[in-house]
Amino acid sequence: MTEIAVIGGGYAGLGAIGALQDVPHVHITLIDPGTGHQLIPELPEALSRHGSVSNHIVPYDQLLESASVSLVNSRAMSIDWTLRTISSANGSVTAFDWLVLAAGSEPSLPPIPGLREFAHPLRDAADTLRIKESLRYLKEQRIVVVGGGLTGVEVAGMLAPDHDVVLIEAAHRLLPALGKGLAEYALRRLQRSGVITTVGQKVQAVENQLVILERDHYGFDVLIWAGGITVPTWVKNLGLPLDNRGYPLADHYGKVGDQVYVAGDLWRVVVDDHDVAATAQVAALAGTYVGELIARKIQGEPGGSPFLPRIRGMLISLDPGQGVGWVLHGGIPVRGMSARTLKSLSFQQYRQKLARRFNKPWLVGSNL
Ligand SMILES: Cc1cc2nc3c(=O)[nH]c(=O)nc-3n(C[C@H](O)[C@H](O)[C@H](O)COP(=O)(O)OP(=O)(O)OC[C@H]3O[C@@H](n4cnc5c(N)ncnc54)[C@H](O)[C@@H]3O)c2cc1C
Protein backbone atom coordinates (compact mmCIF):
# COMPACT_ATOMS: atom_id res chain seq x y z
CA MET A 1 0.00 0.00 0.00
CA THR A 2 1.27 3.49 -0.87
CA GLU A 3 0.61 5.99 1.92
CA ILE A 4 -0.28 9.52 0.88
CA ALA A 5 -0.78 12.28 3.42
CA VAL A 6 -2.70 15.43 2.56
CA ILE A 7 -2.42 18.28 5.05
CA GLY A 8 -5.47 20.54 4.69
CA GLY A 9 -8.89 19.64 3.30
CA GLY A 10 -9.53 22.91 1.48
CA TYR A 11 -9.79 23.54 -2.25
CA ALA A 12 -6.32 22.21 -2.99
CA GLY A 13 -6.41 19.27 -0.56
CA LEU A 14 -9.74 17.97 -1.83
CA GLY A 15 -8.61 18.47 -5.42
CA ALA A 16 -5.63 16.19 -4.71
CA ILE A 17 -7.73 13.61 -2.84
CA GLY A 18 -10.28 13.53 -5.66
CA ALA A 19 -7.54 12.75 -8.16
CA LEU A 20 -5.92 10.07 -5.97
CA GLN A 21 -8.73 8.27 -4.16
CA ASP A 22 -9.37 5.67 -6.88
CA VAL A 23 -5.74 4.82 -7.62
CA PRO A 24 -5.22 1.11 -6.78
CA HIS A 25 -3.22 0.24 -3.64
CA VAL A 26 -3.25 3.81 -2.35
CA HIS A 27 -4.32 4.90 1.13
CA ILE A 28 -4.82 8.60 1.80
CA THR A 29 -4.77 10.29 5.20
CA LEU A 30 -6.30 13.76 5.33
CA ILE A 31 -5.11 15.80 8.30
CA ASP A 32 -7.34 18.79 9.10
CA PRO A 33 -8.48 20.30 12.40
CA GLY A 34 -11.88 21.43 11.07
CA THR A 35 -15.23 19.67 10.99
CA GLY A 36 -15.53 20.00 7.23
CA HIS A 37 -14.49 21.50 3.92
CA GLN A 38 -14.98 25.26 4.14
CA LEU A 39 -16.43 26.98 1.07
CA ILE A 40 -14.41 30.09 1.87
CA PRO A 41 -15.40 32.26 -1.13
CA GLU A 42 -19.00 31.93 0.06
CA LEU A 43 -18.24 33.15 3.60
CA PRO A 44 -18.92 36.88 2.96
CA GLU A 45 -22.54 35.80 2.27
CA ALA A 46 -22.67 34.32 5.77
CA LEU A 47 -22.10 37.83 7.15
CA SER A 48 -25.39 39.10 5.77
CA ARG A 49 -28.29 39.34 8.24
CA HIS A 50 -29.83 35.97 7.33
CA GLY A 51 -26.56 34.22 6.45
CA SER A 52 -25.24 31.24 8.39
CA VAL A 53 -21.66 29.98 8.45
CA SER A 54 -22.73 26.34 8.68
CA ASN A 55 -24.37 26.59 5.24
CA HIS A 56 -20.88 26.95 3.80
CA ILE A 57 -19.15 23.95 5.40
CA VAL A 58 -19.37 20.41 3.97
CA PRO A 59 -18.81 17.93 6.86
CA TYR A 60 -15.82 15.64 6.18
CA ASP A 61 -17.55 12.62 7.69
CA GLN A 62 -20.28 12.88 5.04
CA LEU A 63 -17.99 13.77 2.17
CA LEU A 64 -15.11 11.34 2.60
CA GLU A 65 -16.68 7.94 3.00
CA SER A 66 -14.34 6.11 0.63
CA ALA A 67 -12.40 3.21 2.17
CA SER A 68 -9.19 4.62 0.74
CA VAL A 69 -9.39 7.89 2.76
CA SER A 70 -8.93 8.29 6.55
CA LEU A 71 -9.27 11.51 8.50
CA VAL A 72 -6.99 12.70 11.29
CA ASN A 73 -9.10 15.44 12.79
CA SER A 74 -6.28 17.54 14.16
CA ARG A 75 -3.75 20.23 13.34
CA ALA A 76 -0.44 19.13 11.79
CA MET A 77 2.40 20.59 13.86
CA SER A 78 5.70 19.27 12.56
CA ILE A 79 7.25 16.85 10.06
CA ASP A 80 10.16 14.47 10.57
CA TRP A 81 11.73 14.39 7.10
CA THR A 82 13.97 11.42 7.95
CA LEU A 83 11.25 9.15 9.34
CA ARG A 84 8.71 10.71 6.94
CA THR A 85 6.06 11.23 9.61
CA ILE A 86 3.74 14.07 10.52
CA SER A 87 2.98 14.86 14.17
CA SER A 88 -0.36 16.43 14.91
CA ALA A 89 -1.69 18.36 17.90
CA ASN A 90 -3.76 15.39 19.16
CA GLY A 91 -0.59 13.28 19.48
CA SER A 92 -1.17 11.18 16.33
CA VAL A 93 1.75 10.39 14.04
CA THR A 94 1.05 9.83 10.34
CA ALA A 95 3.58 8.08 8.13
CA PHE A 96 3.71 8.97 4.44
CA ASP A 97 5.41 7.96 1.20
CA TRP A 98 4.00 11.02 -0.60
CA LEU A 99 2.87 14.31 0.94
CA VAL A 100 0.64 17.12 -0.33
CA LEU A 101 0.99 20.21 1.81
CA ALA A 102 -2.23 22.18 1.26
CA ALA A 103 -2.83 23.96 4.57
CA GLY A 104 -3.79 27.32 3.02
CA SER A 105 -2.65 30.72 4.24
CA GLU A 106 -3.26 32.96 7.23
CA PRO A 107 -4.07 36.67 7.48
CA SER A 108 -1.07 38.92 7.20
CA LEU A 109 -1.17 41.33 10.15
CA PRO A 110 1.50 44.04 9.94
CA PRO A 111 2.94 45.41 13.20
CA ILE A 112 0.48 48.31 13.47
CA PRO A 113 -0.09 49.37 17.10
CA GLY A 114 -3.44 48.03 18.36
CA LEU A 115 -4.21 46.01 15.22
CA ARG A 116 -3.96 42.54 16.75
CA GLU A 117 -5.84 43.66 19.82
CA PHE A 118 -8.86 45.25 18.15
CA ALA A 119 -9.19 43.91 14.57
CA HIS A 120 -11.00 40.78 13.41
CA PRO A 121 -9.09 39.08 10.58
CA LEU A 122 -11.22 37.26 8.00
CA ARG A 123 -9.72 34.12 6.49
CA ASP A 124 -11.89 31.16 7.47
CA ALA A 125 -15.15 29.97 9.00
CA ALA A 126 -13.97 30.50 12.59
CA ASP A 127 -13.07 34.13 11.81
CA THR A 128 -16.46 34.60 10.12
CA LEU A 129 -18.25 33.23 13.18
CA ARG A 130 -16.33 35.58 15.47
CA ILE A 131 -17.26 38.56 13.29
CA LYS A 132 -20.89 37.46 13.14
CA GLU A 133 -21.00 37.23 16.92
CA SER A 134 -19.91 40.86 17.18
CA LEU A 135 -22.47 42.14 14.65
CA ARG A 136 -25.82 43.44 15.86
CA TYR A 137 -28.15 43.51 12.89
CA LEU A 138 -31.06 45.29 14.50
CA LYS A 139 -28.90 48.17 15.63
CA GLU A 140 -26.81 50.04 13.07
CA GLN A 141 -23.15 49.64 13.87
CA ARG A 142 -20.09 51.38 12.49
CA ILE A 143 -18.03 48.82 10.62
CA VAL A 144 -14.58 49.60 9.27
CA VAL A 145 -13.17 47.17 6.70
CA VAL A 146 -9.46 47.50 5.93
CA GLY A 147 -8.33 46.16 2.53
CA GLY A 148 -9.92 47.04 -0.79
CA GLY A 149 -9.12 43.77 -2.58
CA LEU A 150 -11.59 41.03 -3.40
CA THR A 151 -12.34 40.06 0.23
CA GLY A 152 -12.67 43.58 1.63
CA VAL A 153 -14.92 44.76 -1.19
CA GLU A 154 -17.22 41.75 -0.86
CA VAL A 155 -17.48 42.11 2.91
CA ALA A 156 -18.16 45.87 2.72
CA GLY A 157 -20.88 45.29 0.11
CA MET A 158 -22.50 42.50 2.09
CA LEU A 159 -22.65 44.52 5.33
CA ALA A 160 -23.76 47.83 3.78
CA PRO A 161 -27.54 47.14 3.86
CA ASP A 162 -27.51 46.81 7.68
CA HIS A 163 -24.62 48.95 8.89
CA ASP A 164 -22.58 52.12 8.36
CA VAL A 165 -19.53 50.83 6.51
CA VAL A 166 -16.17 52.48 5.82
CA LEU A 167 -13.76 50.71 3.43
CA ILE A 168 -10.08 51.66 3.64
CA GLU A 169 -7.47 50.84 0.98
CA ALA A 170 -3.81 51.88 1.09
CA ALA A 171 -3.34 51.84 -2.72
CA HIS A 172 -4.84 54.54 -4.88
CA ARG A 173 -7.73 52.43 -6.07
CA LEU A 174 -9.84 49.43 -5.12
CA LEU A 175 -9.50 45.96 -6.68
CA PRO A 176 -6.02 46.05 -8.24
CA ALA A 177 -6.74 42.60 -9.78
CA LEU A 178 -9.37 44.18 -12.05
CA GLY A 179 -9.01 46.74 -14.84
CA LYS A 180 -9.53 50.42 -13.95
CA GLY A 181 -13.01 50.66 -15.50
CA LEU A 182 -14.34 47.67 -13.58
CA ALA A 183 -12.77 48.88 -10.34
CA GLU A 184 -14.43 52.29 -10.83
CA TYR A 185 -17.75 50.56 -11.41
CA ALA A 186 -17.28 48.67 -8.12
CA LEU A 187 -16.47 51.94 -6.31
CA ARG A 188 -19.61 53.66 -7.65
CA ARG A 189 -21.78 50.68 -6.72
CA LEU A 190 -20.39 50.54 -3.17
CA GLN A 191 -20.87 54.29 -2.77
CA ARG A 192 -24.48 53.95 -3.93
CA SER A 193 -24.98 51.35 -1.17
CA GLY A 194 -23.71 53.90 1.34
CA VAL A 195 -20.13 52.60 1.79
CA ILE A 196 -17.65 55.41 2.53
CA THR A 197 -14.42 54.58 0.69
CA THR A 198 -10.97 55.93 1.51
CA VAL A 199 -8.08 55.12 -0.81
CA GLY A 200 -4.39 56.09 -0.71
CA GLN A 201 -4.05 56.09 3.10
CA LYS A 202 -2.47 53.49 5.34
CA VAL A 203 -3.65 52.57 8.82
CA GLN A 204 -1.20 54.04 11.35
CA ALA A 205 -2.68 52.79 14.60
CA VAL A 206 -5.81 51.29 16.08
CA GLU A 207 -7.23 52.31 19.43
CA ASN A 208 -10.34 51.10 21.19
CA GLN A 209 -13.07 51.99 18.64
CA LEU A 210 -10.84 54.31 16.60
CA VAL A 211 -8.77 53.61 13.52
CA ILE A 212 -6.15 56.24 12.72
CA LEU A 213 -5.02 56.79 9.11
CA GLU A 214 -2.35 59.16 7.76
CA ARG A 215 -4.83 62.05 7.44
CA ASP A 216 -8.22 60.82 8.69
CA HIS A 217 -9.60 58.73 11.50
CA TYR A 218 -12.80 56.71 11.83
CA GLY A 219 -14.69 55.41 14.83
CA PHE A 220 -15.80 51.79 14.70
CA ASP A 221 -17.80 49.20 16.58
CA VAL A 222 -16.34 46.33 14.55
CA LEU A 223 -13.04 46.45 12.66
CA ILE A 224 -12.47 43.80 9.96
CA TRP A 225 -8.98 43.23 8.58
CA ALA A 226 -8.85 41.99 4.99
CA GLY A 227 -5.33 43.23 4.29
CA GLY A 228 -3.75 40.21 2.62
CA ILE A 229 -2.44 36.73 3.37
CA THR A 230 0.84 35.13 4.30
CA VAL A 231 2.42 31.70 4.85
CA PRO A 232 1.56 30.25 8.29
CA THR A 233 4.52 30.34 10.70
CA TRP A 234 4.45 26.56 11.36
CA VAL A 235 4.90 25.96 7.60
CA LYS A 236 7.87 28.36 7.53
CA ASN A 237 9.36 26.35 10.41
CA LEU A 238 9.07 22.94 8.71
CA GLY A 239 12.65 23.11 7.43
CA LEU A 240 11.71 23.32 3.74
CA PRO A 241 13.72 25.74 1.57
CA LEU A 242 11.79 29.03 1.35
CA ASP A 243 11.71 31.80 -1.26
CA ASN A 244 12.23 35.51 -0.53
CA ARG A 245 8.61 35.88 0.64
CA GLY A 246 8.66 32.85 2.92
CA TYR A 247 6.82 30.46 0.58
CA PRO A 248 8.06 26.87 0.27
CA LEU A 249 10.37 26.91 -2.74
CA ALA A 250 8.50 24.89 -5.38
CA ASP A 251 9.43 23.94 -8.93
CA HIS A 252 6.97 24.30 -11.82
CA TYR A 253 5.31 21.03 -10.74
CA GLY A 254 4.70 22.07 -7.11
CA LYS A 255 7.51 19.85 -5.89
CA VAL A 256 9.26 21.08 -2.73
CA GLY A 257 11.10 17.91 -1.70
CA ASP A 258 11.45 14.21 -2.33
CA GLN A 259 7.85 13.06 -3.08
CA VAL A 260 6.62 16.21 -1.31
CA TYR A 261 4.38 18.77 -3.06
CA VAL A 262 2.57 22.01 -2.19
CA ALA A 263 -0.77 23.16 -3.60
CA GLY A 264 -3.22 26.02 -3.10
CA ASP A 265 -2.34 29.27 -1.33
CA LEU A 266 0.95 27.72 -0.17
CA TRP A 267 2.18 27.36 -3.76
CA ARG A 268 3.39 30.68 -5.09
CA VAL A 269 2.71 30.15 -8.78
CA VAL A 270 4.59 32.53 -11.06
CA VAL A 271 3.68 32.76 -14.75
CA ASP A 272 5.55 35.13 -17.11
CA ASP A 273 7.27 36.74 -14.09
CA HIS A 274 3.91 37.57 -12.48
CA ASP A 275 2.46 35.97 -9.34
CA VAL A 276 -0.84 34.25 -10.06
CA ALA A 277 -3.42 35.52 -7.54
CA ALA A 278 -4.09 33.02 -4.73
CA THR A 279 -7.72 32.03 -5.26
CA ALA A 280 -9.93 29.03 -4.64
CA GLN A 281 -10.08 28.51 -8.39
CA VAL A 282 -6.30 28.24 -8.70
CA ALA A 283 -6.08 26.15 -5.50
CA ALA A 284 -8.59 23.59 -6.81
CA LEU A 285 -6.74 23.40 -10.15
CA ALA A 286 -3.37 23.05 -8.41
CA GLY A 287 -4.62 20.36 -6.03
CA THR A 288 -6.06 18.31 -8.88
CA TYR A 289 -2.88 18.83 -10.90
CA VAL A 290 -0.62 17.65 -8.07
CA GLY A 291 -2.92 14.71 -7.28
CA GLU A 292 -2.92 13.58 -10.92
CA LEU A 293 0.84 14.02 -11.13
CA ILE A 294 1.40 11.83 -8.06
CA ALA A 295 -1.09 9.25 -9.40
CA ARG A 296 0.86 9.00 -12.66
CA LYS A 297 4.20 8.71 -10.86
CA ILE A 298 2.91 5.98 -8.51
CA GLN A 299 1.74 4.04 -11.55
CA GLY A 300 5.11 4.43 -13.25
CA GLU A 301 3.95 6.87 -15.91
CA PRO A 302 5.74 10.09 -16.95
CA GLY A 303 4.91 13.20 -14.88
CA GLY A 304 3.51 15.51 -17.60
CA SER A 305 3.84 19.26 -18.21
CA PRO A 306 4.41 22.03 -15.66
CA PHE A 307 1.39 23.62 -13.96
CA LEU A 308 -0.18 26.40 -16.00
CA PRO A 309 -3.54 27.44 -14.54
CA ARG A 310 -6.22 28.47 -17.03
CA ILE A 311 -8.18 31.04 -15.08
CA ARG A 312 -11.75 31.10 -16.31
CA GLY A 313 -12.84 34.31 -14.65
CA MET A 314 -12.70 36.64 -11.68
CA LEU A 315 -16.03 37.64 -10.16
CA ILE A 316 -16.65 39.84 -7.13
CA SER A 317 -19.96 40.35 -5.30
CA LEU A 318 -20.76 43.98 -4.54
CA ASP A 319 -23.98 43.32 -2.63
CA PRO A 320 -26.50 40.49 -2.52
CA GLY A 321 -27.69 41.30 -6.09
CA GLN A 322 -24.77 42.96 -7.91
CA GLY A 323 -21.27 42.06 -8.93
CA VAL A 324 -18.35 42.89 -11.21
CA GLY A 325 -15.50 41.04 -12.91
CA TRP A 326 -14.52 39.25 -16.07
CA VAL A 327 -15.09 35.85 -17.61
CA LEU A 328 -13.72 33.72 -20.43
CA HIS A 329 -10.02 34.01 -19.63
CA GLY A 330 -10.09 37.82 -19.29
CA GLY A 331 -12.00 38.32 -22.52
CA ILE A 332 -15.37 39.62 -21.35
CA PRO A 333 -16.04 42.20 -18.61
CA VAL A 334 -19.28 41.69 -16.66
CA ARG A 335 -21.14 44.02 -14.31
CA GLY A 336 -24.35 44.22 -12.29
CA MET A 337 -26.84 41.39 -11.87
CA SER A 338 -25.25 39.23 -14.56
CA ALA A 339 -21.90 39.25 -12.72
CA ARG A 340 -23.60 38.35 -9.43
CA THR A 341 -25.56 35.54 -11.13
CA LEU A 342 -22.38 34.17 -12.71
CA LYS A 343 -20.67 34.23 -9.32
CA SER A 344 -23.54 32.23 -7.76
CA LEU A 345 -23.31 29.82 -10.69
CA SER A 346 -19.59 29.35 -10.11
CA PHE A 347 -20.34 28.38 -6.46
CA GLN A 348 -22.95 25.93 -7.71
CA GLN A 349 -20.54 24.47 -10.29
CA TYR A 350 -17.95 23.87 -7.59
CA ARG A 351 -20.52 21.99 -5.47
CA GLN A 352 -21.47 19.95 -8.53
CA LYS A 353 -17.82 19.08 -9.11
CA LEU A 354 -17.44 17.98 -5.48
CA ALA A 355 -20.65 15.96 -5.73
CA ARG A 356 -19.36 14.14 -8.81
CA ARG A 357 -15.85 13.61 -7.42
CA PHE A 358 -17.05 12.18 -4.11
CA ASN A 359 -20.31 10.67 -5.39
CA LYS A 360 -22.49 12.79 -3.13
CA PRO A 361 -25.50 13.99 -5.16
CA TRP A 362 -27.09 15.68 -2.09
CA LEU A 363 -24.43 18.38 -2.28
CA VAL A 364 -25.95 19.95 -5.39
CA GLY A 365 -28.56 22.61 -4.67
CA SER A 366 -28.44 21.91 -0.95
CA ASN A 367 -27.85 24.53 1.68
CA LEU A 368 -25.80 21.82 3.39
C1 LIG B 1 -13.35 35.99 2.63
C2 LIG B 1 -12.67 35.38 1.43
C3 LIG B 1 -13.31 35.40 0.20
C4 LIG B 1 -12.70 34.79 -0.91
N1 LIG B 1 -13.35 34.81 -2.11
C5 LIG B 1 -12.83 34.15 -3.15
C6 LIG B 1 -13.53 34.08 -4.39
O1 LIG B 1 -14.61 34.64 -4.55
N2 LIG B 1 -12.98 33.34 -5.39
C7 LIG B 1 -11.81 32.68 -5.25
O2 LIG B 1 -11.39 31.99 -6.19
N3 LIG B 1 -11.08 32.77 -4.11
C8 LIG B 1 -11.57 33.48 -3.05
N4 LIG B 1 -10.86 33.55 -1.88
C9 LIG B 1 -9.54 32.90 -1.77
C10 LIG B 1 -9.69 31.41 -1.49
O3 LIG B 1 -10.62 31.18 -0.46
C11 LIG B 1 -8.36 30.75 -1.18
O4 LIG B 1 -7.43 31.10 -2.18
C12 LIG B 1 -8.52 29.25 -1.12
O5 LIG B 1 -9.40 28.86 -0.07
C13 LIG B 1 -7.17 28.55 -0.96
O6 LIG B 1 -7.36 27.17 -0.96
P1 LIG B 1 -6.39 26.23 -0.11
O7 LIG B 1 -6.87 24.83 -0.35
O8 LIG B 1 -4.99 26.57 -0.36
O9 LIG B 1 -6.69 26.64 1.40
P2 LIG B 1 -8.03 26.54 2.24
O10 LIG B 1 -9.21 26.45 1.36
O11 LIG B 1 -7.96 27.66 3.21
O12 LIG B 1 -7.88 25.18 3.01
C14 LIG B 1 -6.83 24.98 3.93
C15 LIG B 1 -7.24 23.88 4.87
O13 LIG B 1 -6.09 23.57 5.65
C16 LIG B 1 -6.49 23.35 6.98
N5 LIG B 1 -5.34 23.60 7.83
C17 LIG B 1 -4.79 24.77 8.19
N6 LIG B 1 -3.74 24.57 8.99
C18 LIG B 1 -3.60 23.23 9.13
C19 LIG B 1 -2.72 22.41 9.84
N7 LIG B 1 -1.73 22.90 10.61
N8 LIG B 1 -2.91 21.07 9.78
C20 LIG B 1 -3.89 20.52 9.04
N9 LIG B 1 -4.76 21.27 8.33
C21 LIG B 1 -4.62 22.61 8.38
C22 LIG B 1 -7.64 24.31 7.19
O14 LIG B 1 -8.49 23.84 8.25
C23 LIG B 1 -8.34 24.25 5.84
O15 LIG B 1 -9.35 23.24 5.81
C24 LIG B 1 -11.43 34.17 -0.76
C25 LIG B 1 -10.78 34.19 0.48
C26 LIG B 1 -11.39 34.78 1.58
C27 LIG B 1 -10.69 34.78 2.91
The ligand as a MOL file (V3000), in Angstrom:
LIG
                    3D

  0  0  0     0  0            999 V3000
M  V30 BEGIN CTAB
M  V30 COUNTS 53 58 0 0 0
M  V30 BEGIN ATOM
M  V30 1 C -13.3540 35.9930 2.6260 0
M  V30 2 C -12.6710 35.3820 1.4330 0
M  V30 3 C -13.3090 35.4030 0.2020 0
M  V30 4 C -12.7020 34.7910 -0.9070 0
M  V30 5 N -13.3530 34.8060 -2.1090 0
M  V30 6 C -12.8260 34.1450 -3.1500 0
M  V30 7 C -13.5340 34.0760 -4.3920 0
M  V30 8 O -14.6130 34.6400 -4.5460 0
M  V30 9 N -12.9840 33.3410 -5.3900 0
M  V30 10 C -11.8060 32.6830 -5.2480 0
M  V30 11 O -11.3890 31.9850 -6.1890 0
M  V30 12 N -11.0790 32.7710 -4.1080 0
M  V30 13 C -11.5650 33.4750 -3.0490 0
M  V30 14 N -10.8650 33.5510 -1.8760 0
M  V30 15 C -9.5380 32.9010 -1.7720 0
M  V30 16 C -9.6940 31.4060 -1.4950 0
M  V30 17 O -10.6190 31.1780 -0.4580 0
M  V30 18 C -8.3630 30.7520 -1.1830 0
M  V30 19 O -7.4320 31.1040 -2.1810 0
M  V30 20 C -8.5210 29.2450 -1.1190 0
M  V30 21 O -9.4040 28.8600 -0.0700 0
M  V30 22 C -7.1650 28.5530 -0.9600 0
M  V30 23 O -7.3650 27.1730 -0.9630 0
M  V30 24 P -6.3910 26.2270 -0.1080 0
M  V30 25 O -6.8720 24.8350 -0.3460 0
M  V30 26 O -4.9860 26.5710 -0.3570 0
M  V30 27 O -6.6890 26.6440 1.3990 0
M  V30 28 P -8.0330 26.5410 2.2370 0
M  V30 29 O -9.2150 26.4450 1.3630 0
M  V30 30 O -7.9580 27.6570 3.2140 0
M  V30 31 O -7.8810 25.1760 3.0100 0
M  V30 32 C -6.8330 24.9820 3.9250 0
M  V30 33 C -7.2360 23.8750 4.8670 0
M  V30 34 O -6.0930 23.5710 5.6530 0
M  V30 35 C -6.4920 23.3550 6.9750 0
M  V30 36 N -5.3360 23.6030 7.8310 0
M  V30 37 C -4.7890 24.7750 8.1900 0
M  V30 38 N -3.7370 24.5680 8.9910 0
M  V30 39 C -3.6030 23.2250 9.1340 0
M  V30 40 C -2.7210 22.4050 9.8440 0
M  V30 41 N -1.7290 22.9010 10.6080 0
M  V30 42 N -2.9070 21.0650 9.7750 0
M  V30 43 C -3.8940 20.5180 9.0360 0
M  V30 44 N -4.7640 21.2730 8.3350 0
M  V30 45 C -4.6180 22.6130 8.3840 0
M  V30 46 C -7.6390 24.3070 7.1920 0
M  V30 47 O -8.4850 23.8380 8.2480 0
M  V30 48 C -8.3430 24.2500 5.8410 0
M  V30 49 O -9.3490 23.2440 5.8140 0
M  V30 50 C -11.4310 34.1750 -0.7650 0
M  V30 51 C -10.7770 34.1850 0.4790 0
M  V30 52 C -11.3890 34.7790 1.5760 0
M  V30 53 C -10.6900 34.7790 2.9110 0
M  V30 END ATOM
M  V30 BEGIN BOND
M  V30 1 1 1 2
M  V30 2 1 2 3
M  V30 3 2 2 52
M  V30 4 2 3 4
M  V30 5 1 4 5
M  V30 6 1 4 50
M  V30 7 2 5 6
M  V30 8 1 6 7
M  V30 9 1 6 13
M  V30 10 2 7 8
M  V30 11 1 7 9
M  V30 12 1 9 10
M  V30 13 2 10 11
M  V30 14 1 10 12
M  V30 15 2 12 13
M  V30 16 1 13 14
M  V30 17 1 14 15
M  V30 18 1 14 50
M  V30 19 1 15 16
M  V30 20 1 16 17
M  V30 21 1 16 18
M  V30 22 1 18 19
M  V30 23 1 18 20
M  V30 24 1 20 21
M  V30 25 1 20 22
M  V30 26 1 22 23
M  V30 27 1 23 24
M  V30 28 2 24 25
M  V30 29 1 24 26
M  V30 30 1 24 27
M  V30 31 1 27 28
M  V30 32 2 28 29
M  V30 33 1 28 30
M  V30 34 1 28 31
M  V30 35 1 31 32
M  V30 36 1 32 33
M  V30 37 1 33 34
M  V30 38 1 33 48
M  V30 39 1 34 35
M  V30 40 1 35 36
M  V30 41 1 35 46
M  V30 42 1 36 37
M  V30 43 1 36 45
M  V30 44 2 37 38
M  V30 45 1 38 39
M  V30 46 1 39 40
M  V30 47 2 39 45
M  V30 48 1 40 41
M  V30 49 2 40 42
M  V30 50 1 42 43
M  V30 51 2 43 44
M  V30 52 1 44 45
M  V30 53 1 46 47
M  V30 54 1 46 48
M  V30 55 1 48 49
M  V30 56 2 50 51
M  V30 57 1 51 52
M  V30 58 1 52 53
M  V30 END BOND
M  V30 END CTAB
M  END
